[in-house]
Amino acid sequence: MTTTGSHTTDVLLNWPAAVPLENAHVFLEFVTIIGTVAAEIPVTTTVQLGPIIVPVEWNTDDFSPAFQPDEDYIVMAFWTDW
């Protein structure tokens, strides 16, 4: 069970190129068990060579439908240069 309020989730990225990926978009999506996207949290960052950690800050106040502490959520993380 997650408590209400502010949280940080660390996303591990592994960028193999020697040139940084500028303006990369990292997203966390929180999906209800019935498939409704309750929140999508974007972060724009520069991804350096090798494995790096990108912290994504999110708040349960941003969920719609409203965050339910006893509900199971699927959390998907993805990133893109587009």
PyMOL Python script that loads the backbone (N, CA, C, O; Angstrom):
from pymol import cmd

cmd.read_pdbstr("""\
ATOM      1  N   MET A   1       0.845  -1.178   0.000  1.00  0.00           N
ATOM      2  CA  MET A   1       0.000   0.000   0.000  1.00  0.00           C
ATOM      3  C   MET A   1       0.888   1.239   0.000  1.00  0.00           C
ATOM      4  O   MET A   1       1.858   1.313   0.755  1.00  0.00           O
ATOM      5  N   THR A   2       0.562   2.193  -0.833  1.00  0.00           N
ATOM      6  CA  THR A   2       1.293   3.448  -0.921  1.00  0.00           C
ATOM      7  C   THR A   2       0.520   4.520  -0.170  1.00  0.00           C
ATOM      8  O   THR A   2      -0.708   4.584  -0.239  1.00  0.00           O
ATOM      9  N   THR A   3       1.251   5.351   0.542  1.00  0.00           N
ATOM     10  CA  THR A   3       0.608   6.445   1.252  1.00  0.00           C
ATOM     11  C   THR A   3       0.354   7.603   0.297  1.00  0.00           C
ATOM     12  O   THR A   3       1.007   7.716  -0.740  1.00  0.00           O
ATOM     13  N   THR A   4      -0.586   8.452   0.646  1.00  0.00           N
ATOM     14  CA  THR A   4      -0.886   9.620  -0.178  1.00  0.00           C
ATOM     15  C   THR A   4       0.229  10.648  -0.035  1.00  0.00           C
ATOM     16  O   THR A   4       0.995  10.626   0.929  1.00  0.00           O
ATOM     17  N   GLY A   5       0.306  11.548  -1.014  1.00  0.00           N
ATOM     18  CA  GLY A   5       1.296  12.615  -0.962  1.00  0.00           C
ATOM     19  C   GLY A   5       2.385  12.461  -2.011  1.00  0.00           C
ATOM     20  O   GLY A   5       2.187  11.829  -3.049  1.00  0.00           O
ATOM     21  N   SER A   6       3.543  13.056  -1.718  1.00  0.00           N
ATOM     22  CA  SER A   6       4.664  13.096  -2.657  1.00  0.00           C
ATOM     23  C   SER A   6       5.538  11.854  -2.546  1.00  0.00           C
ATOM     24  O   SER A   6       5.754  11.318  -1.459  1.00  0.00           O
ATOM     25  N   HIS A   7       6.036  11.410  -3.696  1.00  0.00           N
ATOM     26  CA  HIS A   7       6.903  10.241  -3.775  1.00  0.00           C
ATOM     27  C   HIS A   7       7.949  10.468  -4.857  1.00  0.00           C
ATOM     28  O   HIS A   7       7.784  11.336  -5.714  1.00  0.00           O
ATOM     29  N   THR A   8       9.023   9.689  -4.818  1.00  0.00           N
ATOM     30  CA  THR A   8      10.026   9.673  -5.874  1.00  0.00           C
ATOM     31  C   THR A   8      10.279   8.226  -6.268  1.00  0.00           C
ATOM     32  O   THR A   8      10.488   7.364  -5.415  1.00  0.00           O
ATOM     33  N   THR A   9      10.258   7.972  -7.571  1.00  0.00           N
ATOM     34  CA  THR A   9      10.582   6.659  -8.105  1.00  0.00           C
ATOM     35  C   THR A   9      11.831   6.803  -8.960  1.00  0.00           C
ATOM     36  O   THR A   9      11.875   7.648  -9.855  1.00  0.00           O
ATOM     37  N   ASP A  10      12.841   5.992  -8.698  1.00  0.00           N
ATOM     38  CA  ASP A  10      14.073   6.022  -9.477  1.00  0.00           C
ATOM     39  C   ASP A  10      13.945   5.067 -10.660  1.00  0.00           C
ATOM     40  O   ASP A  10      13.620   3.892 -10.490  1.00  0.00           O
ATOM     41  N   VAL A  11      14.205   5.585 -11.861  1.00  0.00           N
ATOM     42  CA  VAL A  11      14.163   4.788 -13.083  1.00  0.00           C
ATOM     43  C   VAL A  11      15.599   4.600 -13.563  1.00  0.00           C
ATOM     44  O   VAL A  11      16.337   5.571 -13.733  1.00  0.00           O
ATOM     45  N   LEU A  12      15.987   3.358 -13.778  1.00  0.00           N
ATOM     46  CA  LEU A  12      17.325   3.029 -14.256  1.00  0.00           C
ATOM     47  C   LEU A  12      17.317   2.980 -15.774  1.00  0.00           C
ATOM     48  O   LEU A  12      16.563   2.213 -16.372  1.00  0.00           O
ATOM     49  N   LEU A  13      18.166   3.808 -16.405  1.00  0.00           N
ATOM     50  CA  LEU A  13      18.298   3.827 -17.856  1.00  0.00           C
ATOM     51  C   LEU A  13      19.713   3.410 -18.224  1.00  0.00           C
ATOM     52  O   LEU A  13      20.661   3.727 -17.506  1.00  0.00           O
ATOM     53  N   ASN A  14      19.861   2.701 -19.336  1.00  0.00           N
ATOM     54  CA  ASN A  14      21.178   2.307 -19.814  1.00  0.00           C
ATOM     55  C   ASN A  14      21.331   2.779 -21.252  1.00  0.00           C
ATOM     56  O   ASN A  14      20.823   2.143 -22.176  1.00  0.00           O
ATOM     57  N   TRP A  15      22.020   3.881 -21.442  1.00  0.00           N
ATOM     58  CA  TRP A  15      22.225   4.475 -22.757  1.00  0.00           C
ATOM     59  C   TRP A  15      23.608   4.067 -23.256  1.00  0.00           C
ATOM     60  O   TRP A  15      24.608   4.459 -22.655  1.00  0.00           O
ATOM     61  N   PRO A  16      23.696   3.284 -24.349  1.00  0.00           N
ATOM     62  CA  PRO A  16      24.977   2.722 -24.784  1.00  0.00           C
ATOM     63  C   PRO A  16      25.819   3.647 -25.659  1.00  0.00           C
ATOM     64  O   PRO A  16      26.995   3.362 -25.883  1.00  0.00           O
ATOM     65  N   ALA A  17      25.259   4.737 -26.158  1.00  0.00           N
ATOM     66  CA  ALA A  17      25.995   5.591 -27.092  1.00  0.00           C
ATOM     67  C   ALA A  17      26.970   6.509 -26.354  1.00  0.00           C
ATOM     68  O   ALA A  17      26.748   6.877 -25.200  1.00  0.00           O
ATOM     69  N   ALA A  18      28.043   6.864 -27.037  1.00  0.00           N
ATOM     70  CA  ALA A  18      29.043   7.751 -26.445  1.00  0.00           C
ATOM     71  C   ALA A  18      28.569   9.205 -26.393  1.00  0.00           C
ATOM     72  O   ALA A  18      29.123  10.019 -25.654  1.00  0.00           O
ATOM     73  N   VAL A  19      27.545   9.522 -27.178  1.00  0.00           N
ATOM     74  CA  VAL A  19      26.998  10.876 -27.212  1.00  0.00           C
ATOM     75  C   VAL A  19      25.758  10.930 -26.330  1.00  0.00           C
ATOM     76  O   VAL A  19      24.897  10.057 -26.440  1.00  0.00           O
ATOM     77  N   PRO A  20      25.641  11.936 -25.452  1.00  0.00           N
ATOM     78  CA  PRO A  20      24.452  12.027 -24.600  1.00  0.00           C
ATOM     79  C   PRO A  20      23.165  12.156 -25.430  1.00  0.00           C
ATOM     80  O   PRO A  20      23.176  12.719 -26.524  1.00  0.00           O
ATOM     81  N   LEU A  21      22.084  11.638 -24.903  1.00  0.00           N
ATOM     82  CA  LEU A  21      20.762  11.780 -25.513  1.00  0.00           C
ATOM     83  C   LEU A  21      20.092  12.978 -24.848  1.00  0.00           C
ATOM     84  O   LEU A  21      19.595  12.887 -23.725  1.00  0.00           O
ATOM     85  N   GLU A  22      20.088  14.096 -25.560  1.00  0.00           N
ATOM     86  CA  GLU A  22      19.544  15.331 -25.001  1.00  0.00           C
ATOM     87  C   GLU A  22      18.027  15.366 -25.154  1.00  0.00           C
ATOM     88  O   GLU A  22      17.468  14.852 -26.123  1.00  0.00           O
ATOM     89  N   ASN A  23      17.386  15.978 -24.188  1.00  0.00           N
ATOM     90  CA  ASN A  23      15.928  16.128 -24.178  1.00  0.00           C
ATOM     91  C   ASN A  23      15.187  14.792 -24.268  1.00  0.00           C
ATOM     92  O   ASN A  23      14.160  14.684 -24.937  1.00  0.00           O
ATOM     93  N   ALA A  24      15.715  13.796 -23.596  1.00  0.00           N
ATOM     94  CA  ALA A  24      15.017  12.510 -23.516  1.00  0.00           C
ATOM     95  C   ALA A  24      13.792  12.681 -22.625  1.00  0.00           C
ATOM     96  O   ALA A  24      13.811  13.454 -21.667  1.00  0.00           O
ATOM     97  N   HIS A  25      12.734  11.955 -22.950  1.00  0.00           N
ATOM     98  CA  HIS A  25      11.497  12.030 -22.181  1.00  0.00           C
ATOM     99  C   HIS A  25      11.292  10.709 -21.447  1.00  0.00           C
ATOM    100  O   HIS A  25      11.185   9.650 -22.066  1.00  0.00           O
ATOM    101  N   VAL A  26      11.240  10.788 -20.134  1.00  0.00           N
ATOM    102  CA  VAL A  26      10.995   9.630 -19.284  1.00  0.00           C
ATOM    103  C   VAL A  26       9.580   9.792 -18.728  1.00  0.00           C
ATOM    104  O   VAL A  26       9.216  10.864 -18.246  1.00  0.00           O
ATOM    105  N   PHE A  27       8.793   8.731 -18.797  1.00  0.00           N
ATOM    106  CA  PHE A  27       7.411   8.776 -18.330  1.00  0.00           C
ATOM    107  C   PHE A  27       7.163   7.661 -17.328  1.00  0.00           C
ATOM    108  O   PHE A  27       7.666   6.548 -17.486  1.00  0.00           O
ATOM    109  N   LEU A  28       6.392   7.962 -16.305  1.00  0.00           N
ATOM    110  CA  LEU A  28       5.786   6.944 -15.454  1.00  0.00           C
ATOM    111  C   LEU A  28       4.291   7.025 -15.695  1.00  0.00           C
ATOM    112  O   LEU A  28       3.703   8.105 -15.649  1.00  0.00           O
ATOM    113  N   GLU A  29       3.681   5.879 -15.953  1.00  0.00           N
ATOM    114  CA  GLU A  29       2.222   5.820 -16.073  1.00  0.00           C
ATOM    115  C   GLU A  29       1.682   4.920 -14.983  1.00  0.00           C
ATOM    116  O   GLU A  29       2.171   3.808 -14.782  1.00  0.00           O
ATOM    117  N   PHE A  30       0.681   5.400 -14.287  1.00  0.00           N
ATOM    118  CA  PHE A  30      -0.006   4.645 -13.243  1.00  0.00           C
ATOM    119  C   PHE A  30      -1.364   4.254 -13.799  1.00  0.00           C
ATOM    120  O   PHE A  30      -2.188   5.115 -14.109  1.00  0.00           O
ATOM    121  N   VAL A  31      -1.595   2.952 -13.925  1.00  0.00           N
ATOM    122  CA  VAL A  31      -2.794   2.428 -14.568  1.00  0.00           C
ATOM    123  C   VAL A  31      -3.582   1.614 -13.549  1.00  0.00           C
ATOM    124  O   VAL A  31      -3.021   0.785 -12.831  1.00  0.00           O
ATOM    125  N   THR A  32      -4.889   1.861 -13.495  1.00  0.00           N
ATOM    126  CA  THR A  32      -5.736   1.077 -12.589  1.00  0.00           C
ATOM    127  C   THR A  32      -5.838  -0.350 -13.102  1.00  0.00           C
ATOM    128  O   THR A  32      -5.486  -0.634 -14.247  1.00  0.00           O
ATOM    129  N   ILE A  33      -6.311  -1.227 -12.266  1.00  0.00           N
ATOM    130  CA  ILE A  33      -6.415  -2.641 -12.619  1.00  0.00           C
ATOM    131  C   ILE A  33      -7.384  -2.872 -13.787  1.00  0.00           C
ATOM    132  O   ILE A  33      -7.294  -3.892 -14.470  1.00  0.00           O
ATOM    133  N   ILE A  34      -8.311  -1.927 -14.021  1.00  0.00           N
ATOM    134  CA  ILE A  34      -9.239  -2.070 -15.156  1.00  0.00           C
ATOM    135  C   ILE A  34      -8.725  -1.363 -16.409  1.00  0.00           C
ATOM    136  O   ILE A  34      -9.414  -1.343 -17.430  1.00  0.00           O
ATOM    137  N   GLY A  35      -7.525  -0.784 -16.347  1.00  0.00           N
ATOM    138  CA  GLY A  35      -6.898  -0.207 -17.531  1.00  0.00           C
ATOM    139  C   GLY A  35      -6.999   1.286 -17.699  1.00  0.00           C
ATOM    140  O   GLY A  35      -6.605   1.805 -18.744  1.00  0.00           O
ATOM    141  N   THR A  36      -7.509   1.999 -16.717  1.00  0.00           N
ATOM    142  CA  THR A  36      -7.604   3.453 -16.788  1.00  0.00           C
ATOM    143  C   THR A  36      -6.275   4.081 -16.383  1.00  0.00           C
ATOM    144  O   THR A  36      -5.733   3.757 -15.326  1.00  0.00           O
ATOM    145  N   VAL A  37      -5.744   4.981 -17.220  1.00  0.00           N
ATOM    146  CA  VAL A  37      -4.526   5.707 -16.850  1.00  0.00           C
ATOM    147  C   VAL A  37      -4.905   6.769 -15.826  1.00  0.00           C
ATOM    148  O   VAL A  37      -5.604   7.731 -16.146  1.00  0.00           O
ATOM    149  N   ALA A  38      -4.440   6.590 -14.600  1.00  0.00           N
ATOM    150  CA  ALA A  38      -4.775   7.519 -13.515  1.00  0.00           C
ATOM    151  C   ALA A  38      -3.804   8.691 -13.464  1.00  0.00           C
ATOM    152  O   ALA A  38      -4.168   9.778 -13.017  1.00  0.00           O
ATOM    153  N   ALA A  39      -2.560   8.476 -13.923  1.00  0.00           N
ATOM    154  CA  ALA A  39      -1.572   9.555 -13.927  1.00  0.00           C
ATOM    155  C   ALA A  39      -0.468   9.222 -14.911  1.00  0.00           C
ATOM    156  O   ALA A  39      -0.058   8.069 -15.043  1.00  0.00           O
ATOM    157  N   GLU A  40       0.009  10.256 -15.602  1.00  0.00           N
ATOM    158  CA  GLU A  40       1.194  10.128 -16.444  1.00  0.00           C
ATOM    159  C   GLU A  40       2.138  11.237 -16.030  1.00  0.00           C
ATOM    160  O   GLU A  40       1.808  12.419 -16.133  1.00  0.00           O
ATOM    161  N   ILE A  41       3.311  10.852 -15.564  1.00  0.00           N
ATOM    162  CA  ILE A  41       4.276  11.808 -15.025  1.00  0.00           C
ATOM    163  C   ILE A  41       5.465  11.879 -15.975  1.00  0.00           C
ATOM    164  O   ILE A  41       6.207  10.904 -16.094  1.00  0.00           O
ATOM    165  N   PRO A  42       5.668  13.022 -16.663  1.00  0.00           N
ATOM    166  CA  PRO A  42       6.792  13.154 -17.584  1.00  0.00           C
ATOM    167  C   PRO A  42       7.988  13.866 -16.939  1.00  0.00           C
ATOM    168  O   PRO A  42       7.827  14.732 -16.079  1.00  0.00           O
ATOM    169  N   VAL A  43       9.176  13.484 -17.373  1.00  0.00           N
ATOM    170  CA  VAL A  43      10.414  14.161 -16.984  1.00  0.00           C
ATOM    171  C   VAL A  43      11.263  14.291 -18.240  1.00  0.00           C
ATOM    172  O   VAL A  43      11.406  13.323 -18.986  1.00  0.00           O
ATOM    173  N   THR A  44      11.826  15.464 -18.487  1.00  0.00           N
ATOM    174  CA  THR A  44      12.745  15.653 -19.598  1.00  0.00           C
ATOM    175  C   THR A  44      14.145  15.798 -19.027  1.00  0.00           C
ATOM    176  O   THR A  44      14.366  16.566 -18.090  1.00  0.00           O
ATOM    177  N   THR A  45      15.101  15.048 -19.603  1.00  0.00           N
ATOM    178  CA  THR A  45      16.456  15.018 -19.056  1.00  0.00           C
ATOM    179  C   THR A  45      17.449  14.706 -20.163  1.00  0.00           C
ATOM    180  O   THR A  45      17.059  14.318 -21.265  1.00  0.00           O
ATOM    181  N   THR A  46      18.725  14.875 -19.872  1.00  0.00           N
ATOM    182  CA  THR A  46      19.795  14.435 -20.758  1.00  0.00           C
ATOM    183  C   THR A  46      20.331  13.130 -20.206  1.00  0.00           C
ATOM    184  O   THR A  46      20.714  13.052 -19.039  1.00  0.00           O
ATOM    185  N   VAL A  47      20.357  12.093 -21.056  1.00  0.00           N
ATOM    186  CA  VAL A  47      20.803  10.771 -20.632  1.00  0.00           C
ATOM    187  C   VAL A  47      22.253  10.593 -21.063  1.00  0.00           C
ATOM    188  O   VAL A  47      22.570  10.642 -22.251  1.00  0.00           O
ATOM    189  N   GLN A  48      23.122  10.386 -20.090  1.00  0.00           N
ATOM    190  CA  GLN A  48      24.551  10.198 -20.349  1.00  0.00           C
ATOM    191  C   GLN A  48      24.856   8.732 -20.629  1.00  0.00           C
ATOM    192  O   GLN A  48      24.017   7.862 -20.397  1.00  0.00           O
ATOM    193  N   LEU A  49      26.047   8.464 -21.122  1.00  0.00           N
ATOM    194  CA  LEU A  49      26.534   7.118 -21.381  1.00  0.00           C
ATOM    195  C   LEU A  49      26.457   6.255 -20.131  1.00  0.00           C
ATOM    196  O   LEU A  49      26.763   6.695 -19.023  1.00  0.00           O
ATOM    197  N   GLY A  50      26.040   5.012 -20.345  1.00  0.00           N
ATOM    198  CA  GLY A  50      26.062   4.040 -19.248  1.00  0.00           C
ATOM    199  C   GLY A  50      24.785   4.024 -18.453  1.00  0.00           C
ATOM    200  O   GLY A  50      23.860   4.781 -18.745  1.00  0.00           O
ATOM    201  N   PRO A  51      24.722   3.187 -17.469  1.00  0.00           N
ATOM    202  CA  PRO A  51      23.529   3.169 -16.630  1.00  0.00           C
ATOM    203  C   PRO A  51      23.468   4.426 -15.760  1.00  0.00           C
ATOM    204  O   PRO A  51      24.453   4.813 -15.131  1.00  0.00           O
ATOM    205  N   ILE A  52      22.303   5.045 -15.741  1.00  0.00           N
ATOM    206  CA  ILE A  52      22.072   6.206 -14.874  1.00  0.00           C
ATOM    207  C   ILE A  52      20.714   6.050 -14.208  1.00  0.00           C
ATOM    208  O   ILE A  52      19.846   5.321 -14.688  1.00  0.00           O
ATOM    209  N   ILE A  53      20.553   6.740 -13.111  1.00  0.00           N
ATOM    210  CA  ILE A  53      19.286   6.783 -12.383  1.00  0.00           C
ATOM    211  C   ILE A  53      18.622   8.128 -12.664  1.00  0.00           C
ATOM    212  O   ILE A  53      19.240   9.181 -12.507  1.00  0.00           O
ATOM    213  N   VAL A  54      17.369   8.079 -13.077  1.00  0.00           N
ATOM    214  CA  VAL A  54      16.579   9.298 -13.273  1.00  0.00           C
ATOM    215  C   VAL A  54      15.473   9.298 -12.228  1.00  0.00           C
ATOM    216  O   VAL A  54      14.578   8.453 -12.282  1.00  0.00           O
ATOM    217  N   PRO A  55      15.517  10.236 -11.272  1.00  0.00           N
ATOM    218  CA  PRO A  55      14.439  10.305 -10.283  1.00  0.00           C
ATOM    219  C   PRO A  55      13.195  10.956 -10.896  1.00  0.00           C
ATOM    220  O   PRO A  55      13.282  11.993 -11.554  1.00  0.00           O
ATOM    221  N   VAL A  56      12.051  10.336 -10.672  1.00  0.00           N
ATOM    222  CA  VAL A  56      10.776  10.879 -11.151  1.00  0.00           C
ATOM    223  C   VAL A  56       9.919  11.161  -9.920  1.00  0.00           C
ATOM    224  O   VAL A  56       9.540  10.250  -9.185  1.00  0.00           O
ATOM    225  N   GLU A  57       9.624  12.437  -9.714  1.00  0.00           N
ATOM    226  CA  GLU A  57       8.796  12.836  -8.577  1.00  0.00           C
ATOM    227  C   GLU A  57       7.337  12.837  -9.000  1.00  0.00           C
ATOM    228  O   GLU A  57       6.988  13.317 -10.078  1.00  0.00           O
ATOM    229  N   TRP A  58       6.485  12.290  -8.131  1.00  0.00           N
ATOM    230  CA  TRP A  58       5.054  12.243  -8.416  1.00  0.00           C
ATOM    231  C   TRP A  58       4.271  12.409  -7.131  1.00  0.00           C
ATOM    232  O   TRP A  58       4.783  12.205  -6.030  1.00  0.00           O
ATOM    233  N   ASN A  59       3.016  12.785  -7.302  1.00  0.00           N
ATOM    234  CA  ASN A  59       2.158  13.047  -6.150  1.00  0.00           C
ATOM    235  C   ASN A  59       0.798  12.404  -6.396  1.00  0.00           C
ATOM    236  O   ASN A  59       0.247  12.504  -7.492  1.00  0.00           O
ATOM    237  N   THR A  60       0.270  11.760  -5.396  1.00  0.00           N
ATOM    238  CA  THR A  60      -1.040  11.109  -5.526  1.00  0.00           C
ATOM    239  C   THR A  60      -2.159  12.125  -5.770  1.00  0.00           C
ATOM    240  O   THR A  60      -3.231  11.751  -6.245  1.00  0.00           O
ATOM    241  N   ASP A  61      -1.930  13.402  -5.452  1.00  0.00           N
ATOM    242  CA  ASP A  61      -2.936  14.437  -5.717  1.00  0.00           C
ATOM    243  C   ASP A  61      -3.180  14.636  -7.214  1.00  0.00           C
ATOM    244  O   ASP A  61      -4.205  15.194  -7.607  1.00  0.00           O
ATOM    245  N   ASP A  62      -2.225  14.173  -8.062  1.00  0.00           N
ATOM    246  CA  ASP A  62      -2.333  14.363  -9.506  1.00  0.00           C
ATOM    247  C   ASP A  62      -3.107  13.250 -10.203  1.00  0.00           C
ATOM    248  O   ASP A  62      -3.266  13.290 -11.423  1.00  0.00           O
ATOM    249  N   PHE A  63      -3.589  12.263  -9.464  1.00  0.00           N
ATOM    250  CA  PHE A  63      -4.294  11.124 -10.057  1.00  0.00           C
ATOM    251  C   PHE A  63      -5.739  11.493 -10.391  1.00  0.00           C
ATOM    252  O   PHE A  63      -6.419  12.172  -9.621  1.00  0.00           O
ATOM    253  N   SER A  64      -6.191  11.026 -11.563  1.00  0.00           N
ATOM    254  CA  SER A  64      -7.584  11.181 -11.950  1.00  0.00           C
ATOM    255  C   SER A  64      -7.966   9.958 -12.772  1.00  0.00           C
ATOM    256  O   SER A  64      -7.502   9.822 -13.904  1.00  0.00           O
ATOM    257  N   PRO A  65      -8.786   9.075 -12.249  1.00  0.00           N
ATOM    258  CA  PRO A  65      -9.557   9.202 -11.020  1.00  0.00           C
ATOM    259  C   PRO A  65      -8.654   9.256  -9.786  1.00  0.00           C
ATOM    260  O   PRO A  65      -7.490   8.856  -9.820  1.00  0.00           O
ATOM    261  N   ALA A  66      -9.231   9.761  -8.707  1.00  0.00           N
ATOM    262  CA  ALA A  66      -8.476   9.997  -7.470  1.00  0.00           C
ATOM    263  C   ALA A  66      -7.748   8.744  -6.993  1.00  0.00           C
ATOM    264  O   ALA A  66      -8.240   7.625  -7.144  1.00  0.00           O
ATOM    265  N   PHE A  67      -6.580   8.952  -6.422  1.00  0.00           N
ATOM    266  CA  PHE A  67      -5.758   7.869  -5.875  1.00  0.00           C
ATOM    267  C   PHE A  67      -6.501   7.129  -4.767  1.00  0.00           C
ATOM    268  O   PHE A  67      -7.098   7.743  -3.883  1.00  0.00           O
ATOM    269  N   GLN A  68      -6.452   5.804  -4.831  1.00  0.00           N
ATOM    270  CA  GLN A  68      -7.059   4.947  -3.809  1.00  0.00           C
ATOM    271  C   GLN A  68      -5.938   4.125  -3.173  1.00  0.00           C
ATOM    272  O   GLN A  68      -5.378   3.258  -3.843  1.00  0.00           O
ATOM    273  N   PRO A  69      -5.591   4.360  -1.915  1.00  0.00           N
ATOM    274  CA  PRO A  69      -4.449   3.677  -1.298  1.00  0.00           C
ATOM    275  C   PRO A  69      -4.552   2.156  -1.288  1.00  0.00           C
ATOM    276  O   PRO A  69      -3.527   1.474  -1.279  1.00  0.00           O
ATOM    277  N   ASP A  70      -5.764   1.611  -1.290  1.00  0.00           N
ATOM    278  CA  ASP A  70      -5.928   0.157  -1.248  1.00  0.00           C
ATOM    279  C   ASP A  70      -6.044  -0.482  -2.632  1.00  0.00           C
ATOM    280  O   ASP A  70      -6.173  -1.702  -2.734  1.00  0.00           O
ATOM    281  N   GLU A  71      -6.001   0.325  -3.701  1.00  0.00           N
ATOM    282  CA  GLU A  71      -6.126  -0.212  -5.056  1.00  0.00           C
ATOM    283  C   GLU A  71      -4.751  -0.630  -5.584  1.00  0.00           C
ATOM    284  O   GLU A  71      -3.735  -0.024  -5.243  1.00  0.00           O
ATOM    285  N   ASP A  72      -4.732  -1.661  -6.410  1.00  0.00           N
ATOM    286  CA  ASP A  72      -3.504  -2.069  -7.086  1.00  0.00           C
ATOM    287  C   ASP A  72      -3.350  -1.250  -8.363  1.00  0.00           C
ATOM    288  O   ASP A  72      -4.302  -1.112  -9.131  1.00  0.00           O
ATOM    289  N   TYR A  73      -2.154  -0.707  -8.592  1.00  0.00           N
ATOM    290  CA  TYR A  73      -1.857   0.043  -9.801  1.00  0.00           C
ATOM    291  C   TYR A  73      -0.742  -0.658 -10.559  1.00  0.00           C
ATOM    292  O   TYR A  73       0.173  -1.220  -9.956  1.00  0.00           O
ATOM    293  N   ILE A  74      -0.821  -0.623 -11.862  1.00  0.00           N
ATOM    294  CA  ILE A  74       0.276  -1.060 -12.714  1.00  0.00           C
ATOM    295  C   ILE A  74       1.090   0.188 -13.005  1.00  0.00           C
ATOM    296  O   ILE A  74       0.537   1.210 -13.413  1.00  0.00           O
ATOM    297  N   VAL A  75       2.399   0.116 -12.798  1.00  0.00           N
ATOM    298  CA  VAL A  75       3.266   1.259 -13.066  1.00  0.00           C
ATOM    299  C   VAL A  75       4.152   0.897 -14.249  1.00  0.00           C
ATOM    300  O   VAL A  75       4.907  -0.075 -14.207  1.00  0.00           O
ATOM    301  N   MET A  76       4.045   1.696 -15.304  1.00  0.00           N
ATOM    302  CA  MET A  76       4.874   1.487 -16.492  1.00  0.00           C
ATOM    303  C   MET A  76       5.834   2.650 -16.623  1.00  0.00           C
ATOM    304  O   MET A  76       5.448   3.807 -16.461  1.00  0.00           O
ATOM    305  N   ALA A  77       7.094   2.338 -16.918  1.00  0.00           N
ATOM    306  CA  ALA A  77       8.097   3.370 -17.171  1.00  0.00           C
ATOM    307  C   ALA A  77       8.587   3.201 -18.596  1.00  0.00           C
ATOM    308  O   ALA A  77       8.876   2.088 -19.034  1.00  0.00           O
ATOM    309  N   PHE A  78       8.678   4.306 -19.314  1.00  0.00           N
ATOM    310  CA  PHE A  78       9.246   4.241 -20.651  1.00  0.00           C
ATOM    311  C   PHE A  78       9.949   5.551 -20.953  1.00  0.00           C
ATOM    312  O   PHE A  78       9.707   6.566 -20.300  1.00  0.00           O
ATOM    313  N   TRP A  79      10.838   5.517 -21.966  1.00  0.00           N
ATOM    314  CA  TRP A  79      11.547   6.735 -22.332  1.00  0.00           C
ATOM    315  C   TRP A  79      11.749   6.774 -23.843  1.00  0.00           C
ATOM    316  O   TRP A  79      11.784   5.744 -24.517  1.00  0.00           O
ATOM    317  N   THR A  80      11.879   7.996 -24.349  1.00  0.00           N
ATOM    318  CA  THR A  80      11.974   8.200 -25.782  1.00  0.00           C
ATOM    319  C   THR A  80      12.760   9.478 -26.064  1.00  0.00           C
ATOM    320  O   THR A  80      12.923  10.321 -25.182  1.00  0.00           O
ATOM    321  N   ASP A  81      13.234   9.613 -27.272  1.00  0.00           N
ATOM    322  CA  ASP A  81      13.886  10.864 -27.674  1.00  0.00           C
ATOM    323  C   ASP A  81      12.956  11.708 -28.531  1.00  0.00           C
ATOM    324  O   ASP A  81      13.375  12.722 -29.090  1.00  0.00           O
ATOM    325  N   TRP A  82      11.706  11.300 -28.638  1.00  0.00           N
ATOM    326  CA  TRP A  82      10.752  11.998 -29.491  1.00  0.00           C
ATOM    327  C   TRP A  82       9.823  12.856 -28.702  1.00  0.00           C
ATOM    328  O   TRP A  82       8.954  13.514 -29.274  1.00  0.00           O
TER     329      TRP A  82
END
""", "prot")
cmd.dss("prot")
cmd.show_as("cartoon", "prot")
cmd.util.cbc("prot")
cmd.orient("prot")
